[in-house]
Amino acid sequence: MKEFLSLKGFTFQEIDVSYDPEALEELRKLAHRLVVPATVINNEVKVDFDQKNFRGKAKVKLNVYHTLFGGKP
């Protein structure tokens, strides 16, 4: 996923929730549950990575949440 985003010119913030409790809580609030890996596009949570979610989106706020304890993108 990260390779695809980089190749397509997207800038994104990669967040490891296993070391960032505030990010963990933010993801939990956005997703209404805890699920990783998760991609957040303009505050919309996408759990399953699908390239078509990025078509026509040149500038978006993009966060990629993961944890070292499983579910790394």
C-alpha positions in Angstrom: 0.0 0.0 0.0 2.7 2.5 0.9 4.6 1.8 -2.3 1.4 2.3 -4.3 0.7 5.6 -2.6 4.3 6.8 -3.1 4.4 5.8 -6.7 1.2 7.7 -7.4 2.6 10.8 -5.7 0.4 10.8 -2.6 1.9 12.2 0.6 0.7 10.5 3.7 1.4 10.2 7.4 2.2 6.7 8.6 1.1 6.2 12.2 2.0 3.3 14.4 -0.7 3.1 17.0 1.3 0.6 19.1 3.5 3.6 20.2 1.0 6.5 20.0 -2.0 6.2 22.3 -3.5 9.5 21.1 -3.5 8.2 17.5 -5.0 4.9 18.7 -7.9 6.8 20.3 -8.3 9.0 17.2 -8.6 5.9 15.0 -11.0 4.3 17.4 -13.2 7.4 17.2 -13.0 7.7 13.5 -13.7 3.9 12.9 -16.0 3.4 15.8 -13.8 0.4 16.6 -10.2 -0.6 16.6 -9.1 -2.0 13.3 -5.6 -1.9 11.7 -4.3 -1.5 9.1 -6.6 1.4 8.2 -6.3 4.2 5.8 -8.1 7.4 6.6 -8.9 9.6 3.6 -10.3 13.0 4.5 -11.5 11.6 7.8 -13.2 8.6 6.1 -11.9 5.2 7.3 -11.0 2.6 4.7 -10.2 -0.8 6.2 -9.6 -2.8 3.0 -7.0 -1.2 0.7 -8.5 -0.6 -2.7 -6.7 1.4 -5.3 -9.9 2.8 -6.7 -10.4 4.7 -3.5 -7.6 7.0 -4.7 -8.8 7.7 -8.2 -9.3 11.4 -8.9 -8.0 12.5 -5.5 -5.0 14.6 -6.1 -4.9 16.4 -2.7 -6.3 14.6 0.3 -5.5 14.4 4.0 -4.2 10.8 4.2 -3.2 8.8 7.3 -2.1 5.2 7.3 -2.6 3.6 10.7 -0.9 0.3 11.6 0.7 -1.5 14.5 3.8 -3.6 14.9 1.7 -6.2 16.6 -0.1 -7.2 13.4 -1.8 -5.6 10.5 1.2 -3.7 9.1 0.5 -2.3 5.7 
